[in-house]
Amino acid sequence: MKRAITAIFSVAVLAFFMAGCSGLRVVDSDVTAFSRWSAAPPVPGTAYRFERLPSQQVVGAQQDYVEGLARTALAKVGMDLNPSVARYSVQVMINTQVVERVPYDGVGYDGFGFPTPGVFLGGGSRGASLGLSFPMRFSEPYFKRELSILIRDLSSNQVVFETRALNDGVWSDTLAVLSGMLDAALRGFPQPPPGPRRINVEIPR
């Protein structure tokens, strides 16, 4: 029995280190998409162009990078960036919020992340004491991201496809995580299934 337990433990440790060294990580996104094509859905090779909000014009270099990643993701689903003959316009928006959170809710913390007091009773040759103790509380940055893609039919100026992907975690490199969120947001394009979905996409570390 002891040998069996040791063997199981060794396999688990090996699997853990192999996963950590695989060179990939998983971006998990909550995706909701809607489609209402005014005509037949786009076929492979359909042309589009990017459109920007005024605020996106200000951060031009960053938006260039975001749209570069979006172009790669859209190419995977058959869309072709060709502004001169575009049938659709595409808007890509990313919003990141940084919040502080307690790394874990363990002993000494209540359900809201606040420390719970502990009671101690001490005694000795000179008497006894009763008091309260509070554990130290640390926080860490936590990132909440929302990606949205709007596709508009240029002939009618109507939005015909909308998708949103939500992701949260401790990774600070939003632009790296964005590639996985884009692939998740476009999963099932041009006619994605209804309702929210959890989609996992592997990206390089």
MARBA-3410 file (N, C-alpha, C, O; in Angstrom, 1 decimal):
205
0.8,-1.2,0.0,0.0,0.0,0.0,0.9,1.3,0.0,0.6,2.2,-0.7 ~ 1.9,1.2,0.8,2.8,2.4,0.9,3.5,2.7,-0.5,3.6,3.8,-0.9 ~ 3.9,1.6,-1.1,4.5,1.7,-2.4,3.5,2.3,-3.5,3.9,3.1,-4.3 ~ 2.3,1.8,-3.4,1.3,2.3,-4.3,1.0,3.8,-4.1,0.9,4.5,-5.1 ~ 0.9,4.2,-2.9,0.7,5.6,-2.6,1.8,6.5,-3.1,1.6,7.6,-3.6
3.0,6.0,-2.9,4.2,6.7,-3.3,4.3,6.8,-4.8,4.6,7.9,-5.3 ~ 3.9,5.7,-5.5,3.8,5.8,-7.0,2.8,6.8,-7.5,3.1,7.5,-8.4 ~ 1.6,6.8,-6.9,0.6,7.7,-7.3,1.0,9.1,-7.1,0.8,10.0,-7.9 ~ 1.7,9.4,-5.9,2.2,10.7,-5.6,3.2,11.2,-6.6,3.2,12.3,-7.1 ~ 4.1,10.3,-7.0,5.2,10.6,-8.0,4.6,10.9,-9.3,5.0,11.9,-10.0
3.6,10.2,-9.8,2.9,10.4,-11.1,2.3,11.8,-11.0,2.3,12.5,-12.0 ~ 1.6,12.1,-9.9,0.9,13.4,-9.8,1.9,14.6,-9.9,1.6,15.6,-10.6 ~ 3.0,14.4,-9.2,4.0,15.5,-9.2,4.6,15.6,-10.6,4.8,16.7,-11.1 ~ 4.9,14.5,-11.3,5.4,14.6,-12.6,4.4,15.2,-13.6,4.8,16.1,-14.4 ~ 3.2,14.9,-13.5,2.2,15.5,-14.3,2.1,17.0,-14.1,1.9,17.8,-15.0
2.2,17.4,-12.8,2.1,18.8,-12.5,3.3,19.6,-13.1,3.1,20.7,-13.7 ~ 4.5,19.1,-13.0,5.6,19.8,-13.6,5.6,19.7,-15.1,6.0,20.7,-15.8 ~ 5.1,18.7,-15.7,5.0,18.6,-17.2,4.0,19.6,-17.7,4.2,20.3,-18.7 ~ 2.9,19.8,-16.9,1.9,20.8,-17.3,2.5,22.2,-17.2,2.2,23.1,-18.0 ~ 3.3,22.4,-16.1,3.9,23.7,-16.0,4.9,24.1,-17.0,5.1,25.3,-17.3
5.5,23.1,-17.6,6.6,23.3,-18.6,6.1,23.1,-20.0,6.9,23.1,-20.9 ~ 4.8,23.0,-20.2,4.3,22.7,-21.5,4.4,23.8,-22.4,4.3,23.7,-23.7 ~ 4.6,25.0,-21.9,4.7,26.2,-22.8,3.4,26.8,-23.2,3.3,27.7,-24.0 ~ 2.3,26.3,-22.7,0.9,26.8,-23.0,0.2,27.2,-21.7,0.5,26.6,-20.6 ~ -0.7,28.1,-21.8,-1.6,28.4,-20.7,-3.0,28.6,-21.3,-3.2,28.8,-22.5
-4.0,28.5,-20.4,-5.4,28.4,-20.9,-6.0,29.8,-20.5,-6.0,30.3,-19.4 ~ -6.7,30.4,-21.5,-7.5,31.6,-21.3,-8.9,31.2,-21.3,-9.5,30.7,-22.4 ~ -9.6,31.3,-20.2,-11.0,30.9,-20.1,-11.9,32.2,-20.2,-11.7,33.1,-19.4 ~ -12.8,32.2,-21.1,-13.7,33.3,-21.3,-15.2,32.9,-21.3,-15.5,31.8,-21.7 ~ -16.0,33.8,-20.7,-17.4,33.7,-20.8,-17.9,34.5,-22.0,-17.8,35.7,-22.0
-18.5,33.8,-23.0,-18.8,34.4,-24.3,-20.3,34.4,-24.5,-21.0,33.4,-24.2 ~ -20.8,35.5,-25.0,-22.2,35.6,-25.4,-22.2,36.3,-26.7,-21.7,37.4,-26.9 ~ -22.9,35.7,-27.7,-22.9,36.2,-29.1,-24.3,36.2,-29.7,-25.1,35.4,-29.3 ~ -24.5,37.2,-30.5,-25.8,37.4,-31.2,-25.6,37.7,-32.7,-24.7,38.4,-33.0 ~ -26.4,37.1,-33.5,-26.3,37.3,-35.0,-27.7,37.6,-35.5,-28.6,37.0,-35.2
-27.7,38.6,-36.4,-29.0,38.9,-37.1,-28.6,39.4,-38.5,-28.6,40.6,-38.8 ~ -28.2,38.5,-39.4,-27.7,38.9,-40.7,-28.9,39.4,-41.5,-29.9,38.7,-41.6 ~ -28.7,40.5,-42.2,-29.8,41.1,-43.0,-30.0,40.3,-44.3,-31.0,40.3,-44.9 ~ -28.9,39.6,-44.7,-29.0,38.7,-45.9,-28.3,37.4,-45.5,-28.3,37.0,-44.3 ~ -27.8,36.7,-46.4,-27.1,35.4,-46.1,-25.9,35.7,-45.3,-25.2,36.7,-45.5
-25.5,34.9,-44.3,-24.3,35.1,-43.5,-23.1,35.2,-44.4,-23.1,34.6,-45.5 ~ -22.0,35.8,-44.0,-20.8,36.0,-44.9,-20.2,34.6,-45.1,-20.1,33.7,-44.3 ~ -19.7,34.5,-46.3,-18.9,33.3,-46.8,-17.4,33.6,-46.7,-17.0,34.7,-46.6 ~ -16.6,32.5,-46.7,-15.2,32.8,-46.6,-14.7,33.7,-47.7,-15.1,33.6,-48.9 ~ -13.9,34.7,-47.3,-13.4,35.7,-48.2,-14.1,37.0,-48.2,-13.8,37.9,-49.0
-15.2,37.1,-47.4,-16.0,38.3,-47.3,-15.1,39.4,-46.8,-14.4,39.3,-45.8 ~ -15.2,40.6,-47.4,-14.3,41.7,-47.1,-14.9,42.6,-46.0,-16.1,42.7,-45.9 ~ -14.0,43.1,-45.2,-14.4,44.1,-44.1,-13.4,45.1,-43.9,-12.3,45.0,-44.5 ~ -13.7,46.1,-43.1,-12.8,47.2,-42.7,-13.0,47.4,-41.3,-14.0,47.2,-40.7 ~ -12.0,48.0,-40.6,-12.1,48.3,-39.2,-12.6,49.8,-39.1,-12.3,50.6,-39.9
-13.4,50.0,-38.1,-13.9,51.3,-37.7,-13.5,51.6,-36.2,-13.4,50.6,-35.4 ~ -13.2,52.8,-35.9,-12.8,53.2,-34.6,-13.7,54.3,-34.0,-14.2,55.1,-34.7 ~ -13.8,54.2,-32.7,-14.5,55.3,-31.9,-13.5,56.4,-31.8,-12.3,56.2,-31.9 ~ -13.9,57.6,-31.5,-13.0,58.7,-31.3,-12.0,58.4,-30.2,-10.8,58.8,-30.4 ~ -12.4,57.8,-29.2,-11.4,57.5,-28.1,-10.3,56.5,-28.6,-9.2,56.5,-28.1
-10.7,55.7,-29.5,-9.7,54.7,-30.0,-8.7,55.4,-31.0,-7.6,54.9,-31.2 ~ -9.1,56.5,-31.6,-8.2,57.2,-32.4,-7.1,57.8,-31.6,-5.9,58.0,-32.1 ~ -7.3,58.2,-30.3,-6.3,58.8,-29.5,-5.2,57.8,-29.2,-4.0,58.2,-29.2 ~ -5.6,56.6,-28.8,-4.6,55.5,-28.5,-4.3,54.7,-29.8,-4.5,53.5,-29.8 ~ -3.9,55.4,-30.8,-3.7,54.7,-32.1,-2.8,53.5,-32.1,-3.2,52.5,-32.7
-1.6,53.6,-31.5,-0.7,52.5,-31.5,-1.2,51.3,-30.8,-1.1,50.2,-31.3 ~ -1.9,51.5,-29.7,-2.5,50.3,-29.0,-3.6,49.7,-29.8,-3.7,48.5,-29.9 ~ -4.4,50.5,-30.4,-5.5,50.0,-31.2,-5.0,49.3,-32.5,-5.6,48.3,-32.9 ~ -3.9,49.8,-33.0,-3.3,49.1,-34.1,-3.0,47.6,-33.8,-3.2,46.7,-34.5 ~ -2.4,47.5,-32.6,-2.0,46.1,-32.1,-3.3,45.3,-31.9,-3.3,44.1,-32.3
-4.3,45.9,-31.3,-5.5,45.1,-31.0,-6.2,44.7,-32.3,-6.6,43.5,-32.4 ~ -6.2,45.6,-33.3,-6.8,45.2,-34.6,-5.9,44.2,-35.3,-6.5,43.4,-36.1 ~ -4.6,44.2,-35.1,-3.8,43.2,-35.7,-4.1,41.8,-35.2,-4.2,40.9,-36.0 ~ -4.3,41.7,-33.9,-4.8,40.4,-33.3,-6.1,40.0,-33.8,-6.4,38.9,-34.1 ~ -7.0,41.0,-33.9,-8.4,40.8,-34.4,-8.4,40.3,-35.9,-9.1,39.5,-36.3
-7.5,40.9,-36.7,-7.4,40.5,-38.1,-7.0,39.0,-38.2,-7.6,38.3,-39.0 ~ -6.1,38.6,-37.3,-5.7,37.1,-37.3,-6.9,36.3,-36.9,-7.1,35.2,-37.5 ~ -7.6,36.7,-35.9,-8.8,35.9,-35.4,-9.9,35.9,-36.5,-10.5,34.8,-36.7 ~ -10.1,37.0,-37.1,-11.1,37.0,-38.2,-10.8,36.2,-39.4,-11.6,35.6,-40.0 ~ -9.5,36.2,-39.7,-9.0,35.4,-40.8,-9.3,33.9,-40.6,-9.6,33.1,-41.5
-9.2,33.5,-39.3,-9.5,32.1,-39.0,-10.9,31.7,-39.3,-11.2,30.5,-39.5 ~ -11.9,32.7,-39.2,-13.3,32.4,-39.5,-13.7,32.8,-40.9,-14.9,32.9,-41.2 ~ -12.7,33.1,-41.8,-13.0,33.4,-43.2,-13.1,34.8,-43.6,-13.5,35.1,-44.8 ~ -13.0,35.8,-42.7,-13.1,37.2,-43.1,-11.8,37.8,-43.6,-10.7,37.4,-43.1 ~ -11.9,38.7,-44.6,-10.7,39.2,-45.3,-10.7,40.7,-45.1,-11.6,41.4,-45.5
-9.6,41.2,-44.6,-9.5,42.7,-44.4,-9.1,43.3,-45.8,-8.1,43.1,-46.3 ~ -10.1,44.0,-46.3,-10.0,44.7,-47.6,-10.9,45.9,-47.7,-12.0,45.9,-48.2 ~ -10.4,47.0,-47.1,-11.2,48.2,-47.0,-11.8,48.7,-48.3,-12.9,49.3,-48.2 ~ -11.2,48.6,-49.4,-11.6,49.2,-50.6,-12.9,48.5,-51.1,-13.7,49.2,-51.8 ~ -13.1,47.3,-50.8,-14.4,46.6,-51.2,-15.1,46.0,-50.0,-15.8,45.0,-50.2
-15.0,46.6,-48.9,-15.6,46.1,-47.7,-17.1,46.0,-47.7,-17.8,47.0,-48.2 ~ -17.6,44.9,-47.3,-19.1,44.8,-47.1,-19.5,45.0,-45.7,-20.7,45.4,-45.5 ~ -18.6,44.8,-44.8,-18.9,45.0,-43.4,-17.8,45.9,-42.7,-16.7,46.0,-43.2 ~ -18.2,46.5,-41.6,-17.2,47.2,-40.7,-17.2,46.4,-39.4,-18.1,45.9,-39.0 ~ -16.0,46.5,-38.8,-15.7,45.8,-37.6,-15.2,46.7,-36.5,-14.2,47.4,-36.8
-15.8,46.8,-35.4,-15.3,47.5,-34.2,-14.9,46.6,-33.1,-15.6,45.7,-32.8 ~ -13.7,46.7,-32.6,-13.1,45.9,-31.6,-12.8,46.8,-30.4,-12.1,47.8,-30.5 ~ -13.4,46.4,-29.2,-13.2,47.2,-28.0,-12.8,46.3,-26.9,-13.3,45.2,-26.7 ~ -11.8,46.8,-26.1,-11.3,46.0,-25.0,-11.3,46.9,-23.8,-10.8,48.1,-23.9 ~ -11.8,46.5,-22.6,-11.8,47.2,-21.4,-11.2,46.4,-20.3,-11.6,45.2,-20.1
-10.2,46.9,-19.6,-9.6,46.2,-18.5,-9.7,47.0,-17.2,-9.5,48.2,-17.1 ~ -10.2,46.3,-16.1,-10.3,46.9,-14.8,-9.4,46.2,-13.8,-9.3,45.0,-13.9 ~ -8.7,46.9,-13.0,-7.8,46.3,-12.0,-8.4,46.5,-10.6,-8.7,47.7,-10.2 ~ -8.6,45.4,-9.9,-9.2,45.5,-8.6,-8.3,44.8,-7.6,-7.4,44.0,-8.0 ~ -8.4,45.1,-6.4,-7.6,44.5,-5.3,-8.4,43.4,-4.7,-9.6,43.6,-4.4
-7.9,42.2,-4.4,-8.6,41.2,-3.8,-7.7,40.4,-2.9,-6.4,40.5,-3.0 ~ -8.3,39.7,-1.9,-7.5,38.8,-1.0,-7.2,37.6,-1.8,-8.1,37.0,-2.4 ~ -5.9,37.1,-1.7,-5.5,36.0,-2.5,-6.3,34.7,-2.2,-6.6,33.9,-3.1 ~ -6.7,34.5,-1.0,-7.5,33.3,-0.6,-8.4,33.6,0.6,-8.1,34.5,1.3 ~ -9.4,32.8,0.7,-10.3,32.9,1.8,-10.1,31.7,2.6,-10.8,30.6,2.4
-9.2,31.7,3.6,-8.9,30.6,4.4,-9.3,30.8,5.8,-10.1,31.7,6.1 ~ -8.7,30.1,6.7,-8.9,30.2,8.1,-8.5,31.6,8.5,-7.4,32.1,8.2 ~ -9.4,32.3,9.3,-9.1,33.6,9.7,-9.7,34.7,8.8,-9.6,35.9,9.1 ~ -10.5,34.3,7.8,-11.2,35.3,6.9,-12.6,34.9,6.8,-13.0,33.7,6.8 ~ -13.5,35.9,6.8,-14.9,35.6,6.6,-15.2,35.5,5.1,-14.3,35.6,4.3
-16.5,35.3,4.8,-16.9,35.1,3.4,-16.7,36.3,2.5,-16.8,36.2,1.3 ~ -16.4,37.5,3.1,-16.3,38.7,2.3,-14.8,39.1,2.2,-14.5,40.2,1.7 ~ -13.9,38.3,2.7,-12.5,38.6,2.6,-11.9,39.4,3.7,-10.8,39.9,3.6 ~ -12.7,39.7,4.8,-12.3,40.4,5.9,-11.8,39.5,7.0,-12.3,38.4,7.2 ~ -10.7,39.9,7.7,-10.2,39.0,8.8,-11.2,38.9,9.9,-11.9,39.8,10.3
-11.3,37.7,10.4,-12.2,37.4,11.5,-11.3,37.3,12.8,-10.3,36.7,12.8 ~ -11.8,37.8,13.9,-11.0,37.8,15.1,-10.9,36.5,15.7,-11.8,35.6,15.6 ~ -9.7,36.2,16.3,-9.5,35.0,17.0,-9.4,35.3,18.5,-8.9,36.3,18.9 ~ -9.9,34.4,19.3,-9.8,34.5,20.8,-8.7,33.8,21.4,-8.5,32.6,21.0 ~ -7.9,34.4,22.2,-6.8,33.7,22.9,-6.9,33.8,24.4,-7.3,34.9,24.9
-6.5,32.8,25.0,-6.5,32.8,26.5,-5.1,32.4,27.0,-4.6,31.3,26.6 ~ -4.5,33.2,27.7,-3.2,33.0,28.2,-3.1,32.9,29.7,-3.9,33.5,30.4 ~ -2.2,32.1,30.2,-2.1,31.9,31.7,-0.6,31.8,32.1,0.2,31.5,31.3 ~ -0.3,32.1,33.3,1.0,32.0,33.8,1.1,32.1,35.3,0.1,32.1,35.9 ~ 2.3,32.3,35.8,2.5,32.4,37.2,1.9,33.7,37.8,1.7,33.8,39.0
1.7,34.7,36.9,1.3,36.0,37.4,-0.2,36.3,37.0,-0.6,37.4,37.2 ~ -0.9,35.3,36.5,-2.3,35.6,36.2,-2.6,35.1,34.8,-1.9,34.3,34.2 ~ -3.8,35.5,34.3,-4.3,35.1,33.0,-4.7,36.3,32.2,-4.9,37.4,32.8 ~ -4.8,36.1,30.9,-5.2,37.2,30.0,-6.2,36.7,29.0,-6.1,35.5,28.6 ~ -7.1,37.6,28.5,-8.0,37.2,27.5,-8.0,38.4,26.5,-8.1,39.5,26.8
-7.9,38.0,25.2,-7.9,39.1,24.2,-8.3,38.6,22.8,-8.7,37.4,22.6 ~ -8.2,39.5,21.8,-8.5,39.2,20.4,-7.3,39.4,19.6,-6.5,40.2,19.8 ~ -7.2,38.6,18.5,-6.1,38.7,17.6,-6.7,38.7,16.2,-7.7,38.1,15.9 ~ -6.1,39.5,15.3,-6.5,39.6,13.9,-5.3,39.2,13.0,-4.2,39.7,13.1 ~ -5.6,38.3,12.1,-4.5,37.8,11.2,-4.2,38.9,10.2,-5.0,39.8,9.9
-2.9,38.9,9.7,-2.5,39.9,8.7,-3.3,39.6,7.4,-3.6,38.5,7.1 ~ -3.6,40.7,6.7,-4.4,40.6,5.4,-3.6,41.2,4.3,-3.2,42.4,4.4 ~ -3.4,40.5,3.2,-2.7,41.0,2.1,-3.6,40.9,0.9,-4.6,40.2,0.8 ~ -3.4,41.8,-0.1,-4.2,41.8,-1.3,-3.2,41.7,-2.5,-2.0,42.0,-2.4 ~ -3.8,41.4,-3.7,-3.0,41.4,-4.9,-3.9,41.9,-6.0,-5.1,41.8,-6.0
-3.3,42.4,-7.1,-4.1,43.0,-8.2,-4.8,41.8,-8.9,-4.2,40.7,-9.1 ~ -6.0,42.1,-9.4,-6.8,41.1,-10.1,-7.4,41.8,-11.3,-7.9,43.0,-11.2 ~ -7.4,41.2,-12.4,-7.7,41.9,-13.7,-9.0,41.3,-14.2,-9.2,40.1,-14.4 ~ -9.9,42.3,-14.6,-11.2,41.9,-15.2,-11.2,42.5,-16.6,-11.1,43.7,-16.7 ~ -11.4,41.7,-17.6,-11.4,42.2,-19.0,-12.7,41.9,-19.7,-13.3,40.9,-19.5
-13.1,42.8,-20.5,-14.3,42.7,-21.4,-13.9,43.0,-22.8,-13.4,44.1,-23.1 ~ -14.1,42.1,-23.7,-13.9,42.3,-25.1,-15.2,42.3,-25.9,-16.0,41.4,-25.6 ~ -15.4,43.2,-26.8,-16.6,43.2,-27.6,-16.2,43.4,-29.0,-15.4,44.2,-29.3 ~ -17.0,42.8,-29.9,-16.8,42.9,-31.3,-18.2,43.2,-31.9,-19.1,42.4,-31.7 ~ -18.3,44.3,-32.7,-19.5,44.6,-33.4,-19.2,44.6,-34.9,-18.3,45.2,-35.4
-20.0,43.9,-35.7,-19.9,43.8,-37.1,-21.2,44.5,-37.7,-22.3,44.1,-37.4 ~ -20.9,45.5,-38.5,-22.0,46.3,-39.1,-22.1,46.1,-40.6,-21.1,46.1,-41.3 ~ -23.3,45.9,-41.1,-23.6,45.8,-42.6,-23.5,47.2,-43.1,-24.3,48.1,-42.8 ~ -22.5,47.5,-44.0,-22.3,48.9,-44.5,-23.5,49.3,-45.4,-23.7,50.5,-45.6 ~ -24.2,48.4,-46.0,-25.3,48.8,-46.9,-26.5,49.3,-46.2,-27.3,50.1,-46.7
-26.7,48.8,-44.9,-27.8,49.3,-44.1,-27.4,50.0,-42.8,-28.3,50.6,-42.2 ~ -26.1,50.0,-42.5,-25.6,50.6,-41.3,-26.2,49.9,-40.0,-26.2,50.5,-39.0 ~ -26.6,48.6,-40.1,-27.2,47.9,-39.0,-26.1,46.9,-38.5,-25.4,46.3,-39.2 ~ -26.1,46.8,-37.1,-25.3,45.8,-36.5,-25.9,44.4,-36.7,-27.0,44.1,-36.4 ~ -25.1,43.5,-37.4,-25.6,42.2,-37.7,-24.9,41.1,-36.9,-25.4,40.0,-36.9
-23.9,41.4,-36.2,-23.2,40.4,-35.3,-22.6,41.2,-34.1,-21.9,42.2,-34.3 ~ -22.8,40.6,-33.0,-22.3,41.2,-31.7,-21.8,40.0,-30.8,-22.5,39.0,-30.7 ~ -20.6,40.2,-30.3,-20.1,39.1,-29.4,-19.3,39.8,-28.3,-18.6,40.8,-28.5 ~ -19.4,39.2,-27.1,-18.7,39.7,-25.9,-18.0,38.5,-25.2,-18.6,37.4,-25.1 ~ -16.8,38.8,-24.8,-16.1,37.8,-24.0,-15.5,38.4,-22.7,-15.0,39.5,-22.8
-15.8,37.7,-21.6,-15.3,38.2,-20.3,-14.3,37.3,-19.8,-14.4,36.0,-19.9 ~ -13.2,37.9,-19.2,-12.1,37.1,-18.7,-11.6,37.8,-17.4,-11.5,39.0,-17.4 ~ -11.2,37.0,-16.4,-10.6,37.6,-15.2,-9.5,36.7,-14.7,-9.6,35.4,-14.9 ~ -8.6,37.3,-14.1,-7.4,36.5,-13.5,-6.3,37.4,-13.0,-6.5,38.6,-13.0 ~ -5.2,36.8,-12.6,-4.1,37.5,-12.1,-3.1,37.9,-13.1,-2.1,38.6,-12.8
-3.2,37.4,-14.4,-2.3,37.8,-15.4,-2.5,39.3,-15.8,-3.6,39.7,-16.0 ~ -1.4,40.0,-15.8,-1.4,41.5,-16.1,-1.3,41.8,-17.6,-1.5,42.9,-18.0 ~ -0.8,40.8,-18.4,-0.5,41.1,-19.8,-1.8,40.9,-20.6,-2.0,39.9,-21.3 ~ -2.6,42.0,-20.6,-3.9,42.0,-21.3,-3.7,41.7,-22.8,-4.5,41.0,-23.4 ~ -2.7,42.3,-23.4,-2.6,42.2,-24.9,-2.2,40.7,-25.3,-2.6,40.3,-26.4
-1.6,40.0,-24.4,-1.3,38.6,-24.7,-2.5,37.8,-24.5,-2.8,36.9,-25.3 ~ -3.3,38.0,-23.4,-4.5,37.3,-23.2,-5.6,37.6,-24.3,-6.4,36.7,-24.5 ~ -5.5,38.7,-24.9,-6.5,39.2,-25.8,-6.6,38.2,-27.0,-7.7,38.0,-27.5 ~ -5.5,37.6,-27.5,-5.6,36.7,-28.6,-6.5,35.5,-28.3,-7.2,35.1,-29.2 ~ -6.4,35.0,-27.1,-7.3,33.9,-26.7,-8.7,34.3,-26.6,-9.6,33.6,-26.9
-8.9,35.6,-26.1,-10.3,36.1,-25.9,-10.9,36.3,-27.3,-12.1,36.0,-27.5 ~ -10.2,36.8,-28.3,-10.7,37.0,-29.6,-11.1,35.7,-30.3,-12.2,35.6,-30.9 ~ -10.3,34.6,-30.1,-10.7,33.3,-30.7,-11.9,32.8,-30.0,-12.8,32.2,-30.7 ~ -12.0,33.0,-28.7,-13.2,32.5,-28.0,-14.5,33.3,-28.4,-15.5,32.7,-28.6 ~ -14.3,34.7,-28.6,-15.5,35.5,-29.0,-16.0,35.1,-30.3,-17.2,35.3,-30.6
-15.1,34.7,-31.2,-15.6,34.3,-32.6,-15.9,32.9,-32.8,-16.1,32.4,-33.9 ~ -15.9,32.1,-31.7,-16.2,30.7,-31.8,-17.6,30.5,-32.3,-18.5,31.0,-31.7 ~ -17.8,29.7,-33.4,-19.1,29.5,-33.9,-19.5,30.5,-35.0,-20.7,30.4,-35.5 ~ -18.7,31.5,-35.3,-19.0,32.5,-36.3,-19.3,31.8,-37.6,-18.5,30.9,-38.0 ~ -20.3,32.3,-38.4,-21.1,33.5,-38.3,-22.4,33.2,-37.6,-23.2,34.2,-37.4
-22.7,32.0,-37.2,-24.0,31.7,-36.5,-23.7,30.9,-35.2,-23.9,29.7,-35.2 ~ -23.3,31.6,-34.2,-23.0,30.9,-32.9,-24.2,30.4,-32.2,-25.3,30.9,-32.4 ~ -24.1,29.4,-31.4,-25.2,28.9,-30.6,-25.7,30.0,-29.6,-24.9,30.8,-29.2 ~ -27.0,30.0,-29.3,-27.5,30.9,-28.4,-27.1,30.7,-26.9,-26.7,29.5,-26.6 ~ -27.1,31.7,-26.1,-26.8,31.6,-24.7,-25.4,31.7,-24.4,-24.5,31.6,-25.2
-25.1,31.9,-23.1,-23.7,32.1,-22.6,-22.9,30.8,-22.7,-23.5,29.7,-22.5 ~ -21.6,30.9,-23.0,-20.8,29.7,-23.1,-19.4,30.0,-22.4,-19.0,31.1,-22.4 ~ -18.8,29.0,-21.8,-17.5,29.1,-21.3,-16.6,28.4,-22.3,-16.7,27.2,-22.6 ~ -15.6,29.2,-22.8,-14.7,28.7,-23.9,-13.3,28.8,-23.4,-12.9,29.9,-23.0 ~ -12.5,27.8,-23.5,-11.1,27.7,-23.1,-10.3,27.7,-24.4,-10.5,26.9,-25.3
-9.3,28.6,-24.4,-8.3,28.7,-25.5,-6.9,28.6,-25.0,-6.6,29.4,-24.1 ~ -6.1,27.8,-25.6,-4.7,27.7,-25.2,-3.9,28.8,-26.0,-4.0,28.9,-27.2 ~ -3.0,29.5,-25.2,-2.1,30.4,-25.8,-0.7,30.1,-25.3,-0.5,29.5,-24.3 ~ 0.4,30.6,-26.1,1.7,30.4,-25.6,2.0,31.1,-24.3,1.4,32.2,-24.1 ~ 2.8,30.6,-23.4,3.2,31.3,-22.2,4.1,32.5,-22.6,4.6,33.2,-21.7
END
